[in-house]
Amino acid sequence: MTLNWPMVVRAGHRLIARKHHHVFDMAHQIDEIAPAETTHIPPAFHPEGALEKVTGLSPWRTWPFEMGLINGGPNENAATRAFTVNDATISGPFVYKGAAKYFPGYGKAKLWDRTGARTIDMPEATLVSCFAGSGFFGPFLTDSLPQELLPGDEAHKIVVQTKSYGHEAGYRALFDLPAPPLVQRARIGRLTLYEDYGQNALRRARYRILRDRLRANLGQNDCRPRVGVYLKRGATGEARILTSESTLETYLAGLGFDIVEPARLEAEEIARRTLDAPIVVSVEGSHISHVFYSMSETGSLLVLQPPDRFAMAYKEFTDRVGMRFGFVVGTQTEGGFAVDVEELQRLMDRLT
């Protein structure tokens, strides 16, 4: 058991400074890797009156941002930047520098380290972990893995502790992306950190690389769905129970949809069964990321929104790669929510 000295030192610096600092504010060098840009995005397809059913928003979203995605129009995409910080320290999921702390990993700050990991000295490193991807599977596929493709010396790229994902190894194989070394405790002479949340042109180019690699590694595919895919959320993540799911599955299967439940399948089978799907229907949630690189680039994503946890996260991605996005909002029921099949069919007719 070892005392978490970086945490203690930061506390002392904060007492002296009497204010909080962000590690990015301590950067000795800032480089723009890709400029900000304004794009024009299409409105989301949805039934008339759908928003009147919404009773609550996802805690990670805001209404002004969601309405911009719903209504379409000019959309601002932030620049991708690299921040170089001298003499930084990594301890568990955190980066420390003086009074500053940055949280790109997964886990809690602990005064005592029981992992037994020793502190290593690194002259230079580039951290390719990000907070969202370290704690949630969807952003791991859509944010963390593209970040690993940013320009830089591959020998210097590292990650901090991340939540364990059962599908990670399979997708890394499909994307030709070996996992960077995991660093638990380190003193780093020059540490590069990325600000990489904007859906700019470089982000789109990295999505293209991953989509192309997946297809190259799958080779000939004999399972391409002729109609579409219903992607089951199952019991993964936070509960979003579609109480009318059995009725919906029967209806979609009758139309020729393939019913795919990622939690029961390996990454390669998920990719094969969803490859170039012209339309994917699914309850809102991180599991949708399973089809982001495999579905048709001219396809449509139709999201079934729980009325009490509305979120438009995946429209940010469909807009960037040119896919169509639609949603229906369910009706609250005991134990979850239900969607109207006829309303869903009318929206599918508009999307295909």
N, C-alpha and C positions, 0 to 999 in steps of 0.2 A: 504494500500500500504506500503510495507516494503523494505528498502534498502537491496540489495543483498550483504551482508557483505563478504561472502566468495570470491566473485568476486573482491571486493575492496581490501581485504587483499592480494589476489594473485597478483594483480597489484603492490602493494607495495613491495612484495617479489621479483617480477621480476625486478623492478627498482633497487633494491639492488643487486640482483644476476647477473643482466645484461645478462641473458640467459634463455632459455626455458627449463623446466624439464617435463618429463613424470611421472605420478603418480607411474607407475611400478618401476621407478628408485628410488623411495622413500621407497620401501618395506623394512620392517624389517625382513621379513622371506619369502623365496621362496621354495615351495615344488613341486616336480615333481609328478604329478598324473598318467600320462601315458607317457612312453618313446617315443622318435622319432623312426621312423622305415622307412625302404626302401621297397617299394612294386614294383612289376612289373605289369604295366598296358597295356592292349591291345590297338592297334591303333583304331581310330574312323573309322567307315564305311562312305564312301562318294564317290560320282561320280568322275571320272577322270576330272580334270580341274575345280573342284568346287571352289578352292581357288582363281583361276584367276578372278572370278566374284566379289570377296570381294573388296569393295571400302572404308570401314571404320570399325573400331573396337569399341566395347563398351568402354565408358570412364573409366570403372572399371576394364578393362582387359589389358594385355600386350602381344605382339606377342611371345616373347620367351616362356612364360608360356603356351599360347594357342597351340603353335607348339609341345610342349612336350606332351600335351594331345592328339593332333591329331596323332602324330607319334607313341605314346606308348613307352614302355621301362621302365627303372628304374625311380621311382618316390619317392621323399623325402616327408615324412609326419612329420610335426613338433610335438613336444611333447605338452602335455597338462600340464599347470603349474598353481599353485595357488600363488598369491602374497598377503601377509598380510601387510597392511599399518596401522600404529597407528595414532590415532587422525586425522582422515579424516573428511571431511564435504561434504554432498550432498546438492546441491541447484538446483532444477529443473532437467534437464537432465545431469548435470555435477557433477563430483567428484573433490574436491579441496584438495590440501595438500601443504601448503607453496606456493612456486612459480610454483607448478605443477598443471595441469588440465587434466582431462580425460573425454571423451565424449562418454558414453555408451548409452545415451538416445536419445530422439527425441525432437527437439525444439531449440530455440536460447537462448544464454546467454543474460539476461536482467538485467540492473542496478536496476530496480525497480520491485519487485515481487507484482503482483496484484491478486494472487490466494487467498491470505488470509491464506495460510497454515502456521502453527506455526512450529518452529524448535523444534524437539524432540531430546532427548539424548538417545543413544543406546550403551550399553557396547560392543556389538558384533553384526556383521551382515555379510552376504555373498551375494554379488551382483551377480545376474544371468541374468542381462541385457547385451546385446552387441549392438554395434552401428548399424551394418547392419540389425539385426533383429528388432531393435527399429524403423527403418525408412522404411523398405521394407518387404512386406508380405512373399516373398519367403524365405529369410533368417530367418524370424521369425519362420517358420516351420522347416527349416533344420539346423539352428544354435541355435536360442534362446531356443526352447523347449528341444533339447538334452542337452543344457547346464544346464537346471534345474534338469537334472538327475545326474549331477556330485555328487560324495560323499560329504556329509556334513550334518550338523544338519538342518533338514527341518524347525525347528522353527526359524532359523536365516536367512533364505533365503528371499531376498527382490528384488524388481525391481524399476527402476526409470521410469519417464514418457516415454511412448511409443506411437507411432502412433496407432490410433484406427483401428482395423481390424474387419470387419463384421463377418468373419468366426471363430474368435478366440474362442469364447465360445463353439461352436460346436466341434471344434477339441480338445479342452481341455477335453471335456466330453468323446470323443472317446479314448483319451490317458490317462484318469484318472490322469490329471495334473491340479489340482486347481491352480488358479493364485496366486502367492506369493503376500504379501502385497506391495502396492505401497507407496514409501517414496518420499515425495516432498522436505522436508528440514530436515536435521538431522546432529547432531554431533555424530560421531561414534568412540568409543575407539579402537576397532580392526575391520578393514574392510578387508574382503577377496575378491579379484578380480581374475577373470580367464583369462588366455590366452589359447584359445581353438579353434583355426582355423585349426589345422592339422587333416587330415583324417587318424588318427591312429587306432589301434585295439580297444581302448576304445570308440572311436567315432562310429565304426561299431557296437559294442555291444549295444550302446544306440539306434542306428537306429533299431536294432533288437527288443529291448524292445518296442519301439513305434509301430513297425509293428505288433508285437504280441498282444499288448493291443488293437489296432484298430480292429483286427480280432476277438478277444474275445468279444468285445463290440458290434460288428455288428451281431454276431451269424450267423444263417443260412442265406445264401444269395441266392436269386432266380434270380438275375439280372446280373450274371457274363457274360460279353461279350464273345461270342465264337470266334470272329475275332479280334476285337481291338476297340480302342477309338480314335476319333478325339476330342482333347481338344481345344475348342474355346477360344481365348484370349479375344474377345469382345473389349469393349472400355475402359478396365481397364489399369492403368499405362500409361507409355509413349507410344505414338502412334507407332504401328508397323502394318500397314494396309496391309493385304493380299488381293490384288485387285481381285485375281482369286479364292477367298474363296468359293463362291457359286458353281463354277464348281468343285472344289476339294471336297466339302461336298457331292455333288450329286454322284460323283464317289465313294467316300469311303462308303457312305451309301449303294450304290449298291453292294459293297463287303460284307456288313454286319456289318460295323463299327457303333458304337453308337456315336452320336454327342452330346457332353457334354459341356455346357457352365457354368463354376463355378459361374460366377457373378449372375446367375439367380437361383442358387440352394443353399440349406443348406448343411453344411459340411457332414452330414450323408448320404444324397442322392448322393453327389459327390462320397463319399467313396464306397457306394454300387454299383454304376454304373461303377466304374473303378476298382473294386476289382478283383485282379488277371488277369487284362488285359494282354494278351501276347505281345501286341504292342500298344504304344501310339504315335500318330502323333500330333505335335503342333508347332505353331509359338514360337520362342524363347522368354522367359520372365518368370517373377516370378510366374505366374499362374501355371507353370509346377509343382511347389512344391505340388500342390493338389494331384498328383498321386504318389509322391515319396514313400509314405508309403502304398499305396493301390495296385499299379500294381504288377504283378507277379515278384518275385525276380529273375526269369530266363527270364524275358521279355526284350523287346527292346524299347528304346526311340528314336524316329526319330524326329529331330528338324528342322524346316523350318527357315533358317537363312535369315534375311534381309541383303542385300549386304552392307548396310551402317552402320550396327550395329552388327557386328559379335561377338558372345560370346559363349564360351564352358563351361560355369559355371556348367551345370548339368552333364557333363561328370565326374567331380570330385566325384559326388555322385554315379553315376552308376558304376564307377570303384570300389568304396569302397564296394558296396554290390553285385557285380558280374553280373550286368545287361549289356546288349549290348547297344552301343550308335552309332547312325548314324546321318548324317545331309546332307541336300541339301542347296545350296545357291540360292536364288531367283534372278530374273532379275528386275532391277529398272523399275518402270512404273510410270505414272502420278498418284500422290497421294499415292504411296506405292510400293509394289513389287509383283511379280507373280512367281509361281513355275510351272515347267513342270510336268504334271501328269505322263507321260510315264517315265520320269527320276525318279520320286518318286516311281513308281511301281517297277522299276528295283532294287532300293535300298531296298524296302520292301521285295522283293524276297530274297535278300542276308541276311536280318536280321531275317527272320522267317524260 
